[in-house]
């Protein structure tokens, strides 16, 4: 069922589309322990262009301190400019171990840390980063809006938050396929039926820069400016 948020001032009920099959942190850990050894082979290719587009967008933005959420096996790490200082987090220690091996093998000196951490409740102080980029993780976390709130907390006002992700189609055969795949969410470790509205409230949806990326628009790159608290409250 959809979550229901009540807007007390406007006395309206807003429906937030929810994936049909719930995931929790334990289910994610189990799934990615199984996928870790084959992730690069099975998913690295199809997601490569979207991942590179996200890193290109990060590289073009001002600021040096970058948080990569859902760093996984570290497939994106070699593509960051060397003046970007990268901290990567992931819920799967099995995936992180492969990322650490990649960093060591490729001598990626600009990777500061790779940490096992819950993206919905990180341990970083407020305003720790200039940029946060969440790679294919919005459809994995149990509570996407908590993820967004946490990234707003750890990114400095004036900074940027990016998501690259697969989002639910709005119609056609792809929608039917994604709905059918949703029953396997716990095994997959992600939600095929994940709607963008589950992540972005209307005020953020209205101001976000949203761009489809290859292959065939299967993934979407979302860029959101981190507003200061006063402005954030005005647009909410």
Kinemage of the C-alpha trace (Angstrom):
@kinemage 1
@onewidth
@group {chain A} dominant
@subgroup {mainchain}
@vectorlist {calphas} color= white
{ca unk a 1} P 0.000 0.000 0.000
{ca unk a 2} L 1.079 3.594 -0.496
{ca unk a 3} L 2.327 5.632 2.418
{ca unk a 4} L 0.009 8.522 3.245
{ca unk a 5} L 1.291 11.928 4.298
{ca unk a 6} L -1.125 14.445 5.748
{ca unk a 7} L -0.476 18.129 5.110
{ca unk a 8} L -1.973 19.749 8.192
{ca unk a 9} L -2.008 23.278 6.828
{ca unk a 10} L -3.584 22.490 3.483
{ca unk a 11} L -5.658 19.614 4.954
{ca unk a 12} L -4.822 17.422 1.979
{ca unk a 13} L -3.800 13.810 1.790
{ca unk a 14} L -0.873 13.129 -0.543
{ca unk a 15} L -0.295 9.604 -1.841
{ca unk a 16} L 3.348 8.579 -2.214
{ca unk a 17} L 3.755 5.599 -4.552
{ca unk a 18} L 5.424 2.741 -2.709
{ca unk a 19} L 7.027 -0.363 -4.195
{ca unk a 20} L 4.825 -3.397 -3.752
{ca unk a 21} L 7.476 -5.545 -2.061
{ca unk a 22} L 9.300 -4.140 0.964
{ca unk a 23} L 13.057 -4.361 1.477
{ca unk a 24} L 14.979 -3.992 4.706
{ca unk a 25} L 18.681 -3.638 5.472
{ca unk a 26} L 19.126 -7.340 6.189
{ca unk a 27} L 17.527 -8.308 2.876
{ca unk a 28} L 19.865 -5.909 1.068
{ca unk a 29} L 22.951 -7.331 2.801
{ca unk a 30} L 21.942 -10.901 1.957
{ca unk a 31} L 21.198 -10.041 -1.669
{ca unk a 32} L 24.465 -8.211 -2.266
{ca unk a 33} L 26.522 -10.840 -0.486
{ca unk a 34} L 25.205 -13.146 -3.182
{ca unk a 35} L 25.765 -10.646 -6.019
{ca unk a 36} L 29.206 -9.334 -4.970
{ca unk a 37} L 31.300 -11.878 -6.867
{ca unk a 38} L 29.394 -11.441 -10.140
{ca unk a 39} L 28.117 -7.867 -9.859
{ca unk a 40} L 30.653 -6.309 -12.223
{ca unk a 41} L 29.993 -8.928 -14.886
{ca unk a 42} L 26.205 -8.958 -14.663
{ca unk a 43} L 25.426 -5.304 -13.949
{ca unk a 44} L 28.605 -3.356 -14.663
{ca unk a 45} L 28.071 -3.278 -18.408
{ca unk a 46} L 24.440 -2.228 -18.559
{ca unk a 47} L 24.934 0.492 -15.949
{ca unk a 48} L 28.331 1.722 -17.188
{ca unk a 49} L 27.114 4.659 -19.303
{ca unk a 50} L 24.764 5.917 -16.604
{ca unk a 51} L 27.509 5.631 -13.992
{ca unk a 52} L 29.958 7.558 -16.189
{ca unk a 53} L 27.372 10.280 -16.873
{ca unk a 54} L 26.851 10.710 -13.142
{ca unk a 55} L 30.598 11.018 -12.525
{ca unk a 56} L 30.934 13.469 -15.430
{ca unk a 57} L 28.231 15.583 -13.793
{ca unk a 58} L 30.053 15.453 -10.443
{ca unk a 59} L 33.361 16.374 -12.093
{ca unk a 60} L 31.764 19.444 -13.682
{ca unk a 61} L 30.482 20.778 -10.352
{ca unk a 62} L 32.431 22.988 -7.936
{ca unk a 63} L 33.657 21.543 -4.662
{ca unk a 64} L 36.143 18.827 -3.750
{ca unk a 65} L 34.525 16.727 -1.027
{ca unk a 66} L 32.317 14.062 -2.642
{ca unk a 67} L 30.206 11.383 -0.969
{ca unk a 68} L 29.357 8.411 -3.181
{ca unk a 69} L 26.399 6.527 -1.736
{ca unk a 70} L 26.121 2.925 -2.858
{ca unk a 71} L 29.753 2.761 -3.942
{ca unk a 72} L 29.442 -1.013 -4.332
{ca unk a 73} L 32.500 -2.614 -5.923
{ca unk a 74} L 33.899 0.802 -6.815
{ca unk a 75} L 33.121 0.774 -10.527
{ca unk a 76} L 32.769 4.574 -10.634
{ca unk a 77} L 35.872 5.420 -8.604
{ca unk a 78} L 38.445 5.521 -11.444
{ca unk a 79} L 36.441 8.153 -13.355
{ca unk a 80} L 36.474 10.959 -10.792
{ca unk a 81} L 38.849 13.831 -11.382
{ca unk a 82} L 41.879 13.558 -9.148
{ca unk a 83} L 41.066 16.835 -7.419
{ca unk a 84} L 37.810 15.331 -6.130
{ca unk a 85} L 38.229 13.689 -2.711
{ca unk a 86} L 35.910 10.697 -2.553
{ca unk a 87} L 34.304 9.022 0.443
{ca unk a 88} L 32.277 5.946 -0.499
{ca unk a 89} L 29.693 4.171 1.639
{ca unk a 90} L 27.756 0.958 1.150
{ca unk a 91} L 25.684 -1.400 3.269
{ca unk a 92} L 27.464 -4.477 1.888
{ca unk a 93} L 30.894 -5.262 3.318
{ca unk a 94} L 31.331 -7.899 0.581
{ca unk a 95} L 30.947 -5.220 -2.097
{ca unk a 96} L 33.195 -2.794 -0.222
{ca unk a 97} L 36.019 -5.319 -0.007
{ca unk a 98} L 36.059 -5.496 -3.803
{ca unk a 99} L 36.051 -1.697 -3.970
{ca unk a 100} L 39.079 -1.573 -1.645
{ca unk a 101} L 40.901 -4.047 -3.886
{ca unk a 102} L 40.126 -1.840 -6.903
{ca unk a 103} L 41.439 1.275 -5.139
{ca unk a 104} L 44.673 -0.484 -4.173
{ca unk a 105} L 45.201 -2.008 -7.603
{ca unk a 106} L 44.570 1.262 -9.462
{ca unk a 107} L 46.364 3.492 -6.927
{ca unk a 108} L 43.368 5.792 -6.530
{ca unk a 109} L 44.911 8.284 -4.116
{ca unk a 110} L 41.850 10.557 -4.095
{ca unk a 111} L 39.649 7.930 -2.425
{ca unk a 112} L 39.727 8.944 1.226
{ca unk a 113} L 37.582 6.187 2.750
{ca unk a 114} L 35.285 3.276 1.933
{ca unk a 115} L 32.916 2.660 4.822
{ca unk a 116} L 30.139 0.251 5.712
{ca unk a 117} L 27.294 2.570 6.595
{ca unk a 118} L 23.516 2.914 6.377
{ca unk a 119} L 22.763 5.639 3.827
{ca unk a 120} L 19.582 6.598 5.675
{ca unk a 121} L 21.499 7.272 8.904
{ca unk a 122} L 25.151 8.077 8.269
{ca unk a 123} L 27.687 8.997 10.935
{ca unk a 124} L 28.939 12.149 9.217
{ca unk a 125} L 28.590 15.626 10.755
{ca unk a 126} L 26.236 18.121 9.150
{ca unk a 127} L 27.479 19.819 5.967
{ca unk a 128} L 30.446 17.462 5.505
{ca unk a 129} L 30.384 17.306 1.693
{ca unk a 130} L 30.127 19.577 -1.328
{ca unk a 131} L 28.454 16.893 -3.430
{ca unk a 132} L 26.627 13.642 -2.751
{ca unk a 133} L 25.915 11.195 -5.564
{ca unk a 134} L 23.746 8.132 -4.983
{ca unk a 135} L 24.473 5.410 -7.523
{ca unk a 136} L 21.569 2.987 -8.096
{ca unk a 137} L 20.700 3.088 -4.401
{ca unk a 138} L 17.402 5.007 -4.227
{ca unk a 139} L 15.485 1.867 -5.247
{ca unk a 140} L 17.412 -0.240 -2.708
{ca unk a 141} L 16.983 1.611 0.593
{ca unk a 142} L 13.869 0.865 2.676
{ca unk a 143} L 12.893 4.562 3.063
{ca unk a 144} L 13.909 6.727 0.062
{ca unk a 145} L 12.671 9.986 1.599
{ca unk a 146} L 14.923 9.359 4.620
{ca unk a 147} L 17.818 8.913 2.220
{ca unk a 148} L 17.049 12.268 0.604
{ca unk a 149} L 16.775 13.974 4.003
{ca unk a 150} L 20.066 12.487 5.134
{ca unk a 151} L 21.867 13.660 2.004
{ca unk a 152} L 20.462 17.149 2.507
{ca unk a 153} L 21.864 17.044 6.039
{ca unk a 154} L 25.405 16.021 5.091
{ca unk a 155} L 25.732 18.238 1.989
{ca unk a 156} L 26.644 21.873 2.487
{ca unk a 157} L 24.094 24.549 1.537
{ca unk a 158} L 24.947 25.568 -2.000
{ca unk a 159} L 26.173 22.049 -2.756
{ca unk a 160} L 24.580 19.423 -4.971
{ca unk a 161} L 22.805 16.070 -4.607
{ca unk a 162} L 22.688 13.660 -7.543
{ca unk a 163} L 20.863 10.388 -8.085
{ca unk a 164} L 21.347 7.984 -10.958
{ca unk a 165} L 18.753 5.257 -10.863
{ca unk a 166} L 16.197 3.169 -12.650
{ca unk a 167} L 12.684 4.544 -12.141
{ca unk a 168} L 9.314 2.975 -12.852
{ca unk a 169} L 8.018 3.444 -16.396
{ca unk a 170} L 4.775 5.358 -16.786
{ca unk a 171} L 3.195 2.925 -19.248
{ca unk a 172} L 3.648 0.310 -21.928
{ca unk a 173} L 5.353 -3.059 -21.892
{ca unk a 174} L 8.208 -1.894 -19.654
{ca unk a 175} L 5.752 -0.954 -16.895
{ca unk a 176} L 4.166 -4.397 -17.027
{ca unk a 177} L 7.583 -6.080 -16.898
{ca unk a 178} L 8.682 -3.956 -13.939
{ca unk a 179} L 5.492 -4.696 -12.051
{ca unk a 180} L 5.985 -8.395 -12.723
{ca unk a 181} L 9.601 -8.303 -11.537
{ca unk a 182} L 8.585 -6.540 -8.310
{ca unk a 183} L 7.725 -9.869 -6.686
{ca unk a 184} L 11.433 -10.750 -6.809
{ca unk a 185} L 12.586 -7.538 -5.093
{ca unk a 186} L 14.046 -9.259 -2.041
{ca unk a 187} L 16.111 -11.627 -4.194
{ca unk a 188} L 17.212 -8.864 -6.550
{ca unk a 189} L 18.083 -6.465 -3.731
{ca unk a 190} L 16.296 -3.540 -5.424
{ca unk a 191} L 12.804 -2.433 -6.466
{ca unk a 192} L 12.049 -2.718 -10.194
{ca unk a 193} L 8.770 -0.865 -9.524
{ca unk a 194} L 10.354 2.211 -7.918
{ca unk a 195} L 8.641 5.509 -8.808
{ca unk a 196} L 10.524 8.800 -8.733
{ca unk a 197} L 7.758 10.250 -6.558
{ca unk a 198} L 8.796 7.796 -3.834
{ca unk a 199} L 12.075 9.691 -3.608
{ca unk a 200} L 11.307 13.315 -4.441
{ca unk a 201} L 8.505 15.353 -2.859
{ca unk a 202} L 6.660 17.682 -5.255
{ca unk a 203} L 8.710 20.764 -4.356
{ca unk a 204} L 11.971 18.957 -5.131
{ca unk a 205} L 10.541 17.329 -8.250
{ca unk a 206} L 9.630 20.774 -9.566
{ca unk a 207} L 13.163 22.168 -9.270
{ca unk a 208} L 15.253 19.068 -10.012
{ca unk a 209} L 17.119 18.697 -13.297
{ca unk a 210} L 16.008 15.323 -14.669
{ca unk a 211} L 17.783 13.735 -17.637
{ca unk a 212} L 17.377 10.243 -19.134
{ca unk a 213} L 20.663 8.458 -19.765
{ca unk a 214} L 21.650 5.440 -21.897
{ca unk a 215} L 20.946 2.745 -22.640
{ca unk a 216} L 17.566 3.720 -24.121
{ca unk a 217} L 16.646 5.925 -21.180
{ca unk a 218} L 16.602 2.929 -18.853
{ca unk a 219} L 18.280 5.064 -16.185
{ca unk a 220} L 17.734 8.663 -15.110
{ca unk a 221} L 20.131 11.258 -13.729
{ca unk a 222} L 18.584 13.643 -11.209
{ca unk a 223} L 20.449 16.732 -9.986
{ca unk a 224} L 19.186 18.740 -7.024
{ca unk a 225} L 20.756 21.874 -5.591
{ca unk a 226} L 21.133 21.830 -1.811
{ca unk a 227} L 19.287 24.898 -0.595
{ca unk a 228} L 19.980 26.672 2.679
{ca unk a 229} L 17.551 25.939 5.497
{ca unk a 230} L 15.577 29.171 5.099
{ca unk a 231} L 15.039 28.683 1.369
{ca unk a 232} L 14.290 24.993 1.866
{ca unk a 233} L 11.483 25.860 4.272
{ca unk a 234} L 10.039 28.401 1.843
{ca unk a 235} L 9.761 25.981 -1.068
{ca unk a 236} L 8.450 23.071 1.053
